[in-house]
Amino acid sequence: MNRPITCENFMERLEEMASHAMPGEELVRLEKHADGCPDCAMLLRLHVHLVDESLADVETRVPDALVAGMWPRLQAEMSGRTGLAFSPANVRRWQHRLRSLLGTRSRSPSGWLVPALAASVMILLIGGGYLLGEVNQLKQRERLLVTSLLQQEQMTASRVGTWLAWRSPAPDPQLLSGKNRGPAWLGPSRMRSSAGTGLTRTLVGEQELSVAQLANLLALLPPRTEVLGADALRTARWQRLRQREIQRVAAAANIPIEDGLQAAEALQILETLDLNPEQTFSTTRLLVLATGRSPGEFSQASRRVRLLGED
Amino acid sequence: MNDQKIDQLASQFLAGDQDSLRQLVVELTRKLIALAYRYTHDWEIARDLTQETWLKVITSIQAYDPERSFRRWLLSIHRNGCISHLRRAAVKREVATPNETLQELAPTTSGQDPLEDLERREFRARLDRALALLSESQRRVFACVDLERMGQAEAARYLGMQFATLRTTLHFARRRLAVILRGLEEAT
């Protein structure tokens, strides 16, 4: 005699069932289970929705215009972006120019960028090291919270949309070169949606900096830009800041950090930490930590940024 | 074009040959758009994600190790971009000009029942919202196995997970998605 189908059995046979590769009698039993189990019925709908075509099928349906248009689009993006053809040699030249801009006067907002990044990466390293052992528990709590919210509050679709809205605009890479207009070279328009002075304002303490913003910024920097020097890691100041946690995170990401930390390595560490992208931290504290100046010194820069933003 | 030829082109681009990049773009763009379409079900967003991937490749080609497979490196960057898109999926999509949209969608929607098509789009929108609620590891596993149709063993290798861990994560991801989808459907 056949045993009743459980949700576990149902999920194991899901793919076979959704792709119509199951014998009739078995199918009837599973469908009977789905009739009485709304979650399994939804899983089946989800799989039917997903297995309708293979990747190879999709490849044949890709509109030729999209494929043919890619190279011209890339050329247009890159020429708008740098004014140069984009051979690696020219990209290196562009990176060098960017680095020299980043390294200029320390009192300008763009001059604070690297130290501020260094401090933010350091904060994340320390916090991340501490959290590494706690992440699973946090995720479990988050899961319970989300399920509970959805089941008990019956959120409307619009409220869910608002709740989930990605409120962290991408940082504006033009700011790296001291300009305040939206970057024409970033391509997809949603990447250009940030206010012209978003990042600078963030860094002078008017807003908070989120993990997502930091990750976006790191991704936009040339990968070998040093965001944290070896000296910083060696100073007594950093030593006091939980050196053990820093080492733990670096080891988890398999990155040696004794010789400093580059943008690509910092990004890899961020991905390893798997933090909530909307997690924010105070930029005033960040700047005080990064520059060693008092919070009051940022007010003048803040006014200046506002004026630039009105241009 | 075989992998050896692709790696050769990548090495030439690394050395400064712009035409090699053009050949790589011509050769691999179709696959990248198709992969992104599996994630987004939207040709325009798939094209934008592919363009972002190529821009990342261009600006970080110095990080490419010519001893390794370029195709894998490229797909890894692209997949990360697609998964990041899922995380942002609740954001309202910016719509291109109507003519362009219709023109590009024409080959895919012709011959389909409009009601069925609408229902699929609504389901897809709910799925995007639901995916944004998964944890990062659940989203990655679900994306590899259920969106890309990667085998579970292959996905475990790609994600650097134990096979058993992947199966468990996949189980919870699917279960959670079902609960969230039901909640969203009832709410509408």
Interface residues (C-beta under 8 A of the other chain):
Chain A: M11 L14 P38 D39 C40 M42 L43 R45 L46 H47 H49 L50 V51 S54 L55 V58 E59 R61 V62 P63 A65 L66 V67 G69 M70 W71 R73 L74 E77 M78 A85 F86 S87 P88 A89 V91 R92 K139 E142 R143 V146 T147 L150 Q151 Q154 M155 T156 A157 V160 G161 L164 A165 W166 G187 P188 S189 R190 M191 A219 P222 P223 R224 A264 E271 D274 P277
Chain B: F13 L14 A15 G16 D17 Q18 L21 R22 V25 V26 T29 R30 K31 I33 A34 L35 Y37 R38 W43 A46 R47 D48 L49 T50 Q51 E52 W54 L55 K56 I58 T59 S60 I61 Q62 A63 N80 R87 R88 A90 V91 K92 E94 Q103 E104 P107 T108 R120 F123 R124 R126 L127 R129 A132 L133 S135 E136 S137 D146 L147 E148 R149 H171 R174 R175 R176 L177 A178 V179 I180 L181 R182 G183 L184 E185 E186 A187 T188
